[in-house]
Amino acid sequence: MPNDSMPELELRNVRTRERLVATVDRIKQKADVPAQTRLAVAKTKQRWHRDPTPLVALALTAATGVAAIVVGVRFRAHPGNRLDAVREPAPVPVFKPVKIGKDGKAKGVPAFARKDDRKNPVFQERQAAEKRRKKTAKQAKKNRKRVARAVKRS
């Protein structure tokens, strides 16, 4: 470098300027959003005319996703469609034998009954949540009354 001749230095400067101009042009091109959009639309149109299968598959996937979201929102909004049954474990059958009457004869038929819910953790959690909701509602009602009294006084 220190021993470079003047024409070599000028040539190096010219090449550096050309690279810099090319880099600036690429940055301008990337930053031009409308042109990028037009380019993307043109490429999509070309792909559509060449082979529409991937674009159709993409559109179907997007439509299915939107439909799933809409159906999910509708299910969540409607109280009858809640999936609480999924959280509740299946009832454990307990065999209830036939009772023998005073005359020594069997009364009724053997049956299966549901096990007591007091040992069911899902049931216990649900009961605790209901208790918390009632407590919160009671406190809210009390606070509303207190605020209403305060408003009347002022």
C-alpha positions as CSV (number, residue, x, y, z in Angstrom):
1,M,0.0,0.0,0.0
2,P,2.6,2.6,0.9
3,N,4.5,1.7,-2.2
4,D,1.5,1.8,-4.5
5,S,1.7,4.1,-7.5
6,M,-0.8,6.9,-8.2
7,P,-2.8,5.0,-10.9
8,E,-3.2,2.0,-8.6
9,L,-4.5,4.2,-5.8
10,E,-6.9,5.9,-8.2
11,L,-8.1,2.5,-9.5
12,R,-8.6,1.2,-5.9
13,N,-10.6,4.4,-5.1
14,V,-12.8,3.9,-8.2
15,R,-13.5,0.3,-7.2
16,T,-14.3,1.3,-3.7
17,R,-16.7,4.0,-4.9
18,E,-18.4,1.5,-7.2
19,R,-18.9,-1.0,-4.4
20,L,-20.2,1.8,-2.1
21,V,-22.6,2.9,-4.8
22,A,-23.8,-0.7,-5.4
23,T,-24.3,-1.1,-1.6
24,V,-26.3,2.1,-1.4
25,D,-28.4,1.1,-4.4
26,R,-29.2,-2.3,-2.7
27,I,-30.2,-0.5,0.5
28,K,-32.4,1.9,-1.4
29,Q,-34.0,-1.0,-3.2
30,K,-34.7,-2.9,0.1
31,A,-36.1,0.2,1.7
32,D,-38.5,1.0,-1.1
33,V,-41.6,-0.8,0.3
34,P,-44.0,-0.1,-2.6
35,A,-41.5,-1.5,-5.1
36,Q,-40.9,-4.6,-2.9
37,T,-44.7,-5.1,-2.7
38,R,-45.0,-4.8,-6.5
39,L,-42.2,-7.3,-6.9
40,A,-43.8,-9.8,-4.4
41,V,-47.1,-9.5,-6.2
42,A,-45.4,-10.1,-9.6
43,K,-43.6,-13.2,-8.2
44,T,-46.8,-14.6,-6.8
45,K,-48.6,-14.1,-10.1
46,Q,-45.7,-15.9,-11.9
47,R,-45.8,-18.8,-9.4
48,W,-49.6,-18.9,-9.7
49,H,-49.4,-19.3,-13.5
50,R,-46.6,-21.9,-13.2
51,D,-48.0,-24.1,-10.5
52,P,-50.9,-23.0,-8.3
53,T,-50.8,-26.0,-6.0
54,P,-48.6,-24.5,-3.2
55,L,-50.6,-21.3,-3.2
56,V,-53.9,-23.1,-3.0
57,A,-52.6,-25.2,-0.2
58,L,-51.5,-22.1,1.6
59,A,-54.9,-20.4,1.1
60,L,-56.7,-23.5,2.4
61,T,-54.5,-23.7,5.4
62,A,-55.1,-20.0,6.2
63,A,-58.8,-20.4,5.7
64,T,-58.8,-23.5,8.0
65,G,-56.9,-21.6,10.7
66,V,-59.3,-18.6,10.5
67,A,-62.3,-21.0,10.7
68,A,-60.8,-22.8,13.7
69,I,-60.4,-19.5,15.5
70,V,-63.9,-18.4,14.7
71,V,-65.4,-21.7,15.9
72,G,-63.2,-21.6,19.0
73,V,-64.4,-18.1,19.9
74,R,-68.0,-19.2,19.3
75,F,-67.6,-22.3,21.5
76,R,-66.0,-20.2,24.2
77,A,-68.7,-17.6,24.1
78,H,-71.6,-20.1,24.3
79,P,-72.1,-21.6,27.8
80,G,-73.5,-24.8,26.5
81,N,-70.4,-25.7,24.5
82,R,-67.9,-25.6,27.3
83,L,-65.6,-28.6,27.6
84,D,-65.9,-29.0,31.3
85,A,-66.7,-32.6,30.9
86,V,-63.1,-33.1,29.6
87,R,-61.7,-31.9,32.9
88,E,-63.9,-34.1,35.0
89,P,-62.6,-37.7,35.4
90,A,-65.0,-40.5,34.5
91,P,-67.1,-41.7,37.4
92,V,-65.7,-44.7,39.3
93,P,-68.4,-47.4,39.5
94,V,-69.0,-48.9,42.9
95,F,-71.1,-52.0,43.1
96,K,-74.1,-51.7,45.3
97,P,-75.3,-55.1,46.4
98,V,-79.0,-56.0,46.7
99,K,-80.6,-55.2,50.1
100,I,-82.2,-58.2,51.9
101,G,-85.6,-57.4,53.4
102,K,-87.0,-58.7,56.7
103,D,-88.6,-61.6,55.0
104,G,-85.1,-62.7,53.7
105,K,-85.9,-62.0,50.1
106,A,-83.8,-59.7,47.9
107,K,-85.2,-56.3,47.3
108,G,-84.4,-54.7,43.9
109,V,-81.5,-55.6,41.6
110,P,-77.7,-55.2,42.0
111,A,-76.6,-51.8,40.6
112,F,-73.5,-49.8,40.0
113,A,-73.4,-46.3,41.6
114,R,-71.0,-43.4,41.3
115,K,-68.2,-43.1,43.8
116,D,-68.5,-40.3,46.3
117,D,-67.2,-37.0,44.9
118,R,-65.6,-35.8,48.1
119,K,-62.3,-37.6,47.2
120,N,-62.4,-36.4,43.6
121,P,-59.6,-33.7,43.2
122,V,-61.3,-32.0,40.2
123,F,-64.6,-31.8,42.2
124,Q,-62.7,-30.3,45.2
125,E,-61.0,-27.8,43.0
126,R,-64.3,-26.8,41.4
127,Q,-65.9,-26.4,44.9
128,A,-63.0,-24.3,46.1
129,A,-63.3,-22.0,43.0
130,E,-67.0,-21.6,43.5
131,K,-66.4,-20.7,47.2
132,R,-63.8,-18.1,46.1
133,R,-66.2,-16.6,43.5
134,K,-69.0,-16.3,46.1
135,K,-66.7,-14.7,48.6
136,T,-65.5,-12.2,46.0
137,A,-69.1,-11.4,44.9
138,K,-70.1,-10.8,48.6
139,Q,-67.1,-8.4,49.1
140,A,-68.0,-6.6,45.8
141,K,-71.6,-6.2,47.0
142,K,-70.5,-4.9,50.3
143,N,-68.1,-2.4,48.7
144,R,-70.9,-1.2,46.3
145,K,-73.2,-0.6,49.2
146,R,-70.5,1.3,51.1
147,V,-69.7,3.5,48.0
148,A,-73.4,4.2,47.5
149,R,-73.8,5.3,51.1
150,A,-70.7,7.6,50.7
151,V,-72.1,9.1,47.6
152,K,-75.5,9.8,49.3
153,R,-73.7,11.6,52.2
154,S,-71.7,13.8,49.9
